[in-house]
Amino acid sequence: MNDTVVDLFLKLAGIVISAYVGAHVRKRWEQRDLLPISADRRRALLGTWEGSFDQEGGPDGAPLTGRVEIELNQQSGKALTGTARFEATIEDKPLPSAIAIQGGYRNDRFLTLAYTNRDSATVHFGSIILELSADGKRLAGRFLGYGFMSQRLVHGTLKLVNRGAHH
């Protein structure tokens, strides 16, 4: 009987250790192309960014413009996580969208971010590439993804200004 308990314990320990090692290896693999963020760029990037987005085709096919706010946090030496809130008005109704973002830094000025809707039942995902200005106060770039309101691929531009949380 004791051998059975010991065997069970060893198998359970093996499963737990394998899961932990697997998650760590997967995280390292996903971040392999990201660059470490220098202290100066980290101070410039982290915090709250706000601005506007222009989507080239909204739910009705017409261009869609709205407000966006992004909160960036550092997950590790290479990875960033955060949240974003997009809001547009369609037919006089404000339509907010909350998304989770993760990604990292490339080169000395580019951010690559993946996004998904925070409501897992909503099909809404994509990628964002942003360029950090030389003074570290502006981000500008493009997004491409699947829009849950448009129910098709959407793309457009983002222009953001650091709200000054880390300056």
C-alpha positions in Angstrom: 0.0 0.0 0.0 2.8 2.4 0.8 4.5 1.7 -2.5 1.2 2.8 -4.2 1.0 6.0 -2.3 4.7 6.8 -3.0 4.2 6.0 -6.7 1.1 8.2 -6.9 3.0 11.0 -5.1 6.0 10.7 -7.5 3.6 10.7 -10.6 1.8 13.8 -9.3 5.1 15.6 -8.6 6.3 14.7 -12.1 3.1 16.2 -13.6 3.4 19.4 -11.6 7.1 19.8 -12.4 6.5 19.1 -16.1 3.7 21.7 -16.3 5.9 24.3 -14.7 8.9 23.6 -16.9 6.6 23.5 -20.0 5.1 26.9 -19.2 8.6 28.4 -18.6 10.0 27.0 -21.9 6.9 28.2 -23.8 7.2 31.7 -22.3 10.9 31.8 -23.3 10.1 30.5 -26.8 7.4 33.2 -27.3 9.8 36.0 -26.2 12.8 34.7 -28.2 12.6 37.6 -30.8 11.9 40.4 -28.3 14.7 42.7 -27.1 15.3 43.7 -23.5 13.9 47.1 -22.9 16.5 49.7 -21.7 15.7 51.6 -18.5 15.1 54.9 -20.4 12.8 53.3 -23.0 11.0 51.4 -20.2 10.3 54.7 -18.4 9.0 56.2 -21.7 6.8 53.2 -22.5 5.2 52.2 -19.3 2.1 54.0 -18.1 -1.0 55.4 -19.8 -1.3 56.4 -23.4 -4.3 58.1 -25.0 -5.2 59.2 -28.4 -7.3 58.2 -31.4 -7.7 55.5 -33.9 -8.9 55.6 -37.5 -10.3 52.3 -38.9 -10.6 52.2 -42.6 -14.0 50.3 -42.6 -16.4 50.2 -39.7 -19.5 48.0 -39.3 -21.4 49.9 -42.0 -18.4 50.0 -44.3 -17.7 53.7 -43.7 -14.5 54.9 -42.0 -14.7 54.7 -38.2 -12.8 57.1 -35.8 -12.7 56.9 -32.1 -10.7 57.3 -28.8 -8.3 54.8 -27.4 -6.5 54.5 -24.1 -3.7 52.0 -23.5 -2.1 51.0 -20.1 1.3 49.4 -20.6 2.9 47.4 -17.8 6.2 45.4 -17.8 5.7 41.6 -17.4 9.4 40.7 -17.6 12.7 42.1 -19.0 11.4 41.6 -22.5 7.6 41.4 -22.4 4.9 44.0 -21.9 1.3 43.4 -21.0 -1.6 45.8 -20.6 -5.1 46.7 -21.3 -6.7 49.0 -23.9 -10.1 50.6 -24.2 -11.4 51.6 -27.6 -14.5 53.7 -28.0 -16.3 54.7 -31.1 -19.8 56.1 -31.7 -22.0 54.3 -34.2 -25.5 55.6 -34.9 -25.2 57.9 -31.9 -24.4 55.0 -29.5 -21.0 54.8 -27.8 -19.6 51.4 -28.4 -16.7 50.6 -26.0 -14.4 47.7 -26.4 -11.9 46.4 -23.7 -9.0 44.4 -24.9 -6.0 42.7 -23.3 -2.6 43.2 -24.9 0.8 41.6 -24.7 4.0 42.0 -26.7 7.3 43.5 -26.6 10.0 45.8 -27.9 11.9 45.5 -31.2 14.8 47.5 -32.4 15.1 50.7 -30.4 11.8 52.2 -31.4 9.1 49.6 -32.3 6.5 47.8 -30.2 4.7 44.7 -31.5 1.5 43.9 -29.6 -1.1 41.2 -29.9 -4.6 41.9 -28.7 -7.7 39.9 -27.7 -11.1 41.0 -26.4 -11.2 40.8 -22.6 -14.6 39.0 -23.0 -13.5 35.5 -24.1 -16.9 34.9 -25.8 -16.3 37.8 -28.2 -14.3 37.1 -31.3 -12.0 40.1 -31.5 -8.2 39.8 -31.9 -5.3 41.2 -33.9 -1.9 42.8 -34.0 -0.6 46.3 -33.4 2.8 47.7 -34.5 3.7 51.1 -33.0 6.8 53.3 -33.3 8.0 55.3 -30.3 9.0 58.8 -31.1 12.6 60.0 -30.4 11.4 62.0 -27.4 9.5 59.0 -26.0 6.2 60.9 -25.8 4.3 59.6 -28.8 3.4 56.3 -30.3 2.0 55.9 -33.8 1.3 52.9 -35.9 -1.1 50.5 -37.4 -3.4 47.7 -36.4 -4.8 44.7 -38.2 -7.3 42.3 -36.8 -10.7 40.8 -36.7 -13.4 43.3 -35.6 -16.3 41.9 -33.6 -18.6 44.7 -34.7 -17.6 44.6 -38.4 -17.4 40.8 -38.4 -14.5 40.9 -40.8 -10.8 41.9 -41.0 -10.2 45.5 -40.0 -7.2 47.7 -40.2 -6.3 51.3 -39.5 -4.0 53.7 -37.7 -3.3 54.7 -34.0 -1.9 57.9 -32.7 -1.1 58.1 -29.0 0.5 60.5 -26.5 1.9 59.5 -23.1 -0.3 60.9 -20.4 2.9 61.6 -18.4 2.7 58.9 -15.7 6.4 58.1 -15.9 8.0 61.4 -16.9 
